[in-house]
Amino acid sequence: MNALSRLAPLLTAEAAKRLEDSWATEDGYLDLLSEDLESTGVTQNLMTSSLVPRIYERYWRPALGRALKGVAGPSMDEEERIARLLMSPGAGETVLDVACGPGNFTRRFARVVGQDGLAVGIDASRTMLARGAQDLRRSGVSNVALVRGDATRLPFGDADFDGVCCFAALHLFADPLAALDEMRRVLAPGGRIAIMTSIRRGIAPPQLKPLLERASGMRIFEGEEIVAALEQRGFGDVQRRLAGMVQFVGGRLE
């Protein structure tokens, strides 16, 4: 059974019908968006371009991350290790990578959960997912399903996933708290969440925050905003690590 067939029981009735009607594109992912989502600004526009997906994993994402995390911040390999530590995926589990881009983390999660498990990546960018499908075919990993969809209206049933990861994307969503609501909805009791997103610290004076947000299309979260949002949604054992203007946050759904 291929990964998209294994995905079917996790989908909402409407999304499952689209899978039955062969909405999987020739590019190798299930497309559940009838139109493009409204962009939040220049950064999100770049993610849907044809150039950035080609250089994302090797150049774009490491360089952007270094600028925001600082020279002493974790590398991309360390980020993936942090994601695994926070989400704690186990053999045979089902995990979701929200805003997966070309699926570099999704593929790594798939190797951790093994052939009895399933890693699902969802993103709104056609170009990112097309690149991800190409990389997936080259990798030989067979337990990854890629979906084009909206993070604020996830096309999955309640409590379908053992873990959810959302790295370097929450600050780009038009309604990040709605996206958190959806991530919480699709997590099973005891499920774990791993988030990497922005945070305003002393290096970014509050007067500059609206200017930076308008210029970049990226939301800059206040100090305890994400921790409080997770606790309000029923997550316990919330942990956080800071690096420059970036925070890594994880918790377990109680």
N, C-alpha and C positions, 0 to 999 in steps of 0.2 A: 504493500500500500504506500503510495507516494505521500509527501508531506501535505499537499493541498487536500487530499482525501482525508487525511487524519485531522485536518483543520475543521472539516465540516461540522462535527458535533459541537464545536466551541462557538459557532457562529449564531447570531440571531436568525430568526426564521427568514427575514428579508434577505440577509446576506447569504444564507445557505441557498436560497432560491437563485440568487445571482451566480453562485458557484455552479449549481446544477445547469444553469443556462450558459455556461462556458464564458463567464466574464473574465476568466484568466486570459491575460494578454499573451501575444507572441513573445513578449519580453520576459515572461516567466514569473509573473506575479498576479495576484487576484486584485482587480481594480474595482473598488466599491464606491468610487466617487464619480458622479456624473459630470461634475465640473470642477474647476480649480477652486481651492479655498482662497478667500480674500487675504492678500499679503499684509503682514504687519510692518513691513518696511524693507530697507535695502538688504539687511542680512538675510532675511527669508527669501528675497528675490534671488540672491546668489545661490541659495540652496536648490532652487528649481532651474537654474541655468544649465547649459550643456557643459560648461567648463569645469565648474567646481566639483561635480561628481567624479570627474576623471582624476583630479588631484587631491580629493578630499582626504583619503586615508593616509597617504604618504606625506603630503605637504600642507594642505589647507588646515585641517583640524589640529595637527601638532603645533603649527605656527600660531594659530589663533589661541589655542589653549595656553601656550607658553606666555603669550602677551597678557592674558587675563590671570593666569595662575602665578606668574612671576618665575624668575630663573630657578628658584629653589622648589617650585611646585612639582607635583608628580608627573612623570612621563606618561605617554599613552599606554604603555604596558602596565604601569602602576595604576593608572585609572581603571583599566580592565580588572586588575586584581582587587581594587577597592570596590568596584561594582559587584564582583563575586563575593567578597567578604560581607557586604551589606545585604545582598540578596540571598546568599547561601544556597545556590541551586544544587539539588541532589540528583542522583541517578534516577531516571524514570519520571522526573517531574516535567511539568509544562510551564514554560516561562514566556513572558511577553517583553519585547524590546520596543518601547514607544519612541517614535521619531528615530528609527533605526538607521536612517541614511542609507549607505550602501551595505549595511549589515555586517560591519567588521566585528562589533561586539556580539551580534546575534549568532554568527558562526561559532564564536568561541564558547558562548553559552551552550550551543547545541552539542559541542564535543563534551562538555561537562555533564549534561543530562543523559547523554548516550542515546543509543538507538531506541531504547524503550521510552525515552522522553521526547519532547518536541519544543523547539524554539520558534516563536512567531515574531516576526518583525513587521511593524506598521509605520508607514510614513506617508506624507501627502505629496511627495515629489516624484513625478514619473521618472525623471532623469536619474535620481538617486537609486530608485528601485531597479531600473533597467541595468544600471551598473552593478547593483547588488546581485541581481540574478546571474549576470555574466561571471562575477567573482565566485558565486555559489557553484556554478557548473564546473569551474576550474578547480575548486577546492575538493570536490568529491563528497562534501557533506550532504547527506540526504534527509536529515530530520529538521530542516528549516522551511517554514512557509512564509512568504513575503506578501504583504497586503498593502494596497493603497487605500487609506482611509483617514478619518478625522479623529484626532486624539481627544477632542471634546465630546465625541459621540462614538465611542468605541463599538465596533460591530460584533461584540462578543456577549455571551450570556453572563449572568451573575456567577461569581465565585468559580470561574473557570480556570484560574491560573494560580500556581504555587508561588510565583515571584514575578515582579514587574520592575523593569529598569527604565529610567528616562534620564539619559545623560546629555547635557549640553543642548537642551531644547525647550525646557519648560518656560524659560524667559522669552521665547519667541512666539508662544501661543497667544492668540487674541484673548482667550479667557483661561489663564493657567489654573485658576482654582476649579473651574469646571472640569479641566483635564484631570486634576487630582481626584475630584469626585468620581470620575469614570475609572481611574486606576484602582481606587478603593473598591468600587462596585465589582470589578472583575476578579478581585483577589479572593481566594478562599480563606476561611478563618485560619489564622496562624500564618498566612502568607506574608512575604517580605517585600518591601519596596526599597529601591535604590535610586537616588536622585542626585544629579550634578547640575547646579544652576548658579545664577549670579547672586551676589550679595554686596550691599553697599557697606563699605568700611571707611575708616578714617582717610584712606587714600583717595576717596571720592567724596568731596564736600557735598552736602545736601543741595546747595544752590546749583550744582552742575548736573544733578540727577535728571531733571526734565529735559535738559539740553542733550545729554547723552542718550536718553531714551528716544527722543524724537529723531536724532541723527542716525541712530543705529537700528531702530525698530526693535530693540531689546529691552525688556523690563528689568530693572535693577531692584531686587527684593531687599527689604529692610532686614536688620539683624536677626530677629526671632520670627520673622513672618512665616517661613516655610516650616520650621519646627512646630510653631503653634498650629499651623494649618493641618499638619499630620496628626498632632495630638487631638485636635478637634474632630478629626475623622476616625478616631478610634485606634490610632497606632500607639503602641507602647514601646518601651526600650529604644527610644529615639536617640540616635547617635549622630554626631556631626564632626566634620573635619574642615578646616578653612585653609585656603591657599590663595593669597592675593584677593581678587574680586570674585572668587569661586568658592562654593560650599558643596561638600559631599554630605548627603543626609540619608539616613536609612532608619527603618522601623519595622515592627511586626504588627500585623493586624490582630487585635485582641478579640 
